Amino acid sequence: MSALSPARDVAFRILEKVQGGGYASDLLRRDCATLDSRDAALAESIVFGCLRWQSQLDFLISHFAGKPQNKLDGEVRTALRMGIFQLRYLDRIPPHAAVQESVELVKRAHKRSAAGFVNAVLRKVDRAPVAWPDRATELCVPPWMLQRWERHFGREQAEAAARAALLEPEANINPETGRQQDVGAQSIVPLLDLQPAMLALDLCAAPGNKTAQMLAAGARVVACDLYPKRLREVPGEASRVRLDATAPLPFAAVFDRILVDAPCSGTGTLARNPEIKWRLREGDLSAFQSRQRKILENALGCLKPGGKLLYATCSLEREENEEIATPFRPVSTHLRLPGRDLGDGFFAALLQSPQ
């Protein structure tokens, strides 16, 4: 067998696992642990690049093949995406390495009969401008998602959000906690107006970045999550409780402040979780609603008179945001849009219980 760089080997295996339902960030963190920093950086660049630019890459496969390629085996398509991404979108990658190692990946995936095809397609790849077939392909976002964003936010902002999802997110450290945390995510907890010694409930806490913010504000925090493994990431200064927030909660109405950072589609985080673009279907959005509504209703039962609750998602979709919060008559709502505001997209609705 020909030599294969660790970076490309790991990137290929991760992209295949993502196609099977895995999450790129988690897989990179685990599978790159034994790589040196240079190989880890290249693997990360290839994985996220192929996912962010996927619709363009698939169009380019057909473009350079000379005819539509709708029935390729998954491993062959992954190798072609990787090769084209390196040849057209990355600098300082030797073309022969991108071509030869993509061919080798196909062979090792037991698709040797496709090796000649992969070699022929990749040797035609250049950087000449291409006429994209539609705006969705150009912006690398599913047509249904682009269309709904245009309806809700206007054509200009929809395009800005799609283009923001193609950029590598900046690494930001929250100065109050010392934790790496997106600037959009950092904006949520301050909306609760926490005061020292308040008793606060963080109902969907993992990985604990917002819990850390609540602790930094001087609150006494009870942090909850469904998964014990993820709950271990939450700061130990909080009282950590494993529970399912869609079931009745074991708390009385004693909390001054409650944060419901609800599970959602994550369409505000496409820059850091690009696989969501291709995995999510429009019909999936309503599936989140019953869970989000149950969690919010349960949380309100734990809020003391005069207390404040913040319902938040990292989604841009009304089904998960306004349609959940509006029936509870929020005091205020806030929406951060990628491409308009810094960082990930977030929705937040502030509710207050009667005195």
N, C-alpha and C positions, 0 to 999 in steps of 0.2 A: 504493500500500500504506500501511496505517496504521503509525504509529511502533511500534517494538518495542525494549524496553530491552535493552541488551547482556547484563545478568544473566540474564534469562529466555531469551534466545536461546541463550546458552552452556549454561544448565542443560538446556534441551530437547535440544540436540545431544548433550550428555554422557549424559543418560538413555537416549537412543536407542542410543548406542555401548555403554553398559552392557548393554542388552538383547542386543546383538550379541556380548557376551563381554568387553568392556573392564572395567577397574577404576576405580571412581569417583575414588579418591584420586589415581591417576596422571593421569587425564584432567583433573581440576580443576587440578592443579599445572601442567599444560601449557597448557590452554585459557584459564585465568584470568590468565596472565602479562601480558597486555596490558590487562587491566581495571583500573580504579581500585579502591581498597580497599573502597569501599562496594558496588560492583557485584560484586566478587569474593566478598564476604561473603554477599550475597544469593544468588548462584549456588550457593555451597557449602551454604547453609542449605536451599535448595530441593532440590538433588540428594540430599543425605543424608537430608533429611526424607522425601522421596518413597520412598526405599529402605527407611528404617527402619520407616515406617508403612504399607507397601505393602498389606498385606492389609486394613487398615481402609479405606484409600482406595478399593480395588476394591469393597468392600462398599458404601461410600457412593456410588459411581457408580451402582450399581443402585438403592440406596435413594432417591436424589434423581431418578433417571430414572423410577422407579415400576415397574420390572420388571427382571429379570435382564439383564445386558449381557455375555454370554459370548463374543460374536464381534466385538468392536470391532477395527478396525485398530489396529496398535501405536501409530502416531503420535497417533491420537485418544485412546487410553487414556492415553498419556503426558501429553498436554495437559490431560486431565481430572484426572489425579492431581495435576499441578502446580497447577491452579486450586483444587481442593478443599483441598489442603494449605495454600495461602496463605490461603484464606478461613476455614478452621477452626482451623489449628494455629499460624499466625503472627500476631503483633500488629503494628499500625502499617502494615499493607498496605492501601492504598485498594482497596475491593472492585471498583470499576470497572476498575482497572488489572489486577487478577487475572483478571477476566472477559474484558475486551477483548483482552488480550494472549494469553490462551489460545486465543481464537477466531482471532486473527491467526496463531498458531503452526500451527494446523490448516490454514489457508489456504496458508501458505507451504510446508507439507508436501504440497501438492497433494491435499488432502482437503477441498476447498472444499464438497463436498456435505454434509459433516458439521458445517459451521460453525454452522448453525442449531441443531442438536442440542446441541452443546457450549455454546452461549450459553444455551439453555433450561435445561439441567441446572444450570449454574453459578449462574444467577439464582435457583434454588431453595435453594441451599446456605445453611444457617444453623448456629448453634452449639448447637442444642438437643441434649440427651442422646439417645443412640441405644442401642437394645438390640442388642448384638452377637450374632451367631448361635451363637458358641461361644467357648471360652477361647482357642483358637489364634488366631482373628481378633482378639480383644480384645488379646492379648499380642503380636500381629504376629510370629508364628513359625509355620513349617509344622507341621501336626498331628503328622507322624511324629517331628519333632525334639522337640517338647514331650513327647510320649508316652515317648520313650526317656529324656529327662532326668528325667521323673517316676519311671521305673523305677529309674534309677541313683542319683538324688540326693534323691528325695522330692518331693512336690507343692510344698511351700513353697520349696525351693531352686530347683526348676525355674522357678517363676514369678519368683523373684528374678533368676535369670540372664536370663530373657526380658525383664524390665523394664529390667535394666541395659543391654541391647543397644539400648534406645530412647533412651538418654541420650548427649549429646555427650561424648566422652572429654575428660578434662582434659589440658592440655598440661603435661608435666613435663620438666624438665631434670635430667639426671643430674649431680650436683655433681662427680663424679669425672672425667667426660669432657667436660662442657660440651655434650653432644649431647642433642637432644630424644629422650626415651625413656620409654615407658610404665612405670609403677611395677611392674607385674607382670613385665615383661621385665627390669627391673633386678634382680629377685630371683633370676635363674637363675644367672649366673656365680658369685656368692659360694658357691654350693653345691659348686663345684669345689675350694675351699680352695687357691687358687693362692698360691704363695710366690715371692718375687723370684728372677729368673734361671731359673725353670723353663721348659722347652721345651713349648709348648702348640700344639695343632692345633685350629683352628676350621674344621670341615669344610664347613659350609653357611653361609658367613660374611656374605654381603651382607644388608643394607646396611652392616654393620660396627659396629653399636652395641655388640654383645657383644664383638667384637674389641677395640674401644676400652676396654671394661671390663677385659679381660684384659691389655692393655698397661698400663693404669693400675695394675694390681696388680703390675707389674714383670716380667711374663712376656715371654719371647721367643716371638713368635707367628707361625705359618704359617697364613695365611688362604686358604681355597679356596672357589671357587664355579664354577658351570657357565657363567654368562653374563659375558663380558668387560665389558659395559656396566655391569652391576651391581657387578662386582668393583672398578670404579674408585671406588665410593663407600666402599670399605673403607679405613681409615687407612693411609697410605703407610709408617708405621713398621713395619707387619707385612710379612712376605714373602708376596706375593700370588701365588697359583697358580690358573690356570684348569684345572679338571678336572671330570669326571663322577664323583661319589662312589659311584655304583652300579657302576662298573667297578673292576678291581683298582687299588689306589693305589700311587704310585711312592715310598712311604716304607717304611723299616724300622721295627721296634718300638723307637722311640727317644723317644717323647713321654711326658713326665711326666703331662700332662693333655690330655684331648681333649673338645671340645664338639661334639656332634651335635645341632644345632638343626634337626631334620628337616623337610622339606617335608610339609605336612599340609593337612587340610581348612580349618583356621583358625576352627573354631567357637568358640574362646575370644575371638575378635576381632570379633564381630559389631557392636559399637558403632562401630568405625572402618571395618569392611568389611561393611556391611549387605547388599550384593548377594549375599554368600555364602549368606544364608538362603534366597533364592529360586532360586539356581543349583544348590545341592548336592542330591543325592538320596541316600537312605539306602544304596542299593547302591553308591554311589561310595566309601564308606569302606573297603571291602575292597580297592579298587583301589590305595590308597596303601600297603597293607601290604607288598607285595613290594619296593617301592622302599625303604621305611623299613628293612626287615629287611636288605637288601643293604648299605645304607649303614652300618648299625650293625655288621654282621659285618666289613665292610672296615675300619672304624675300629678295632675291637678288635685287629686284626692289627698295628696301628701303636702299640699301647700297651705301654710297657716294663713289666717285672715290678714289681708294687707300685703301678703308676700308676692313676689314676682317670679314668673316662670318664663324662660326663653326657649322657644321652639326653633330649632335651626336644622338646616340641611346643607350639604354641598351640592345641591341640585339646582338647575336653572328652570325646572319644569313646574308649571302651575299645578298639576295634579298632586305634586308632593309638597307644594308650598302654600299658595293662597287657598287652594281648595281644602286643605287640612286646617289651616289656622283661622280663616275668616269666620266660620261658625262659632268660634270661641271669642269673637270680638276683641282682637288684639288692640292694645294701646298704641302700638306703632309697628311698622314693618320696615325691613331693610333688605336691599338686594345689591350684591356686588357682582358685576359682570366682567368676566375675562375680556381683555382688550379695551375696556373702559376704566376698570379699576385694577390696581396692582394685585397680583397673586391669583389664587383660585377663586372660583365663583361660590357665593354663599347666599342663602336666604335666612332671615331671622325675623321672628314675630315675638314681640314682648306682650305677655298677658299678666294681668294683676287680679288677684282674688279680692272680693269685697272685704271691707273692714268688719 
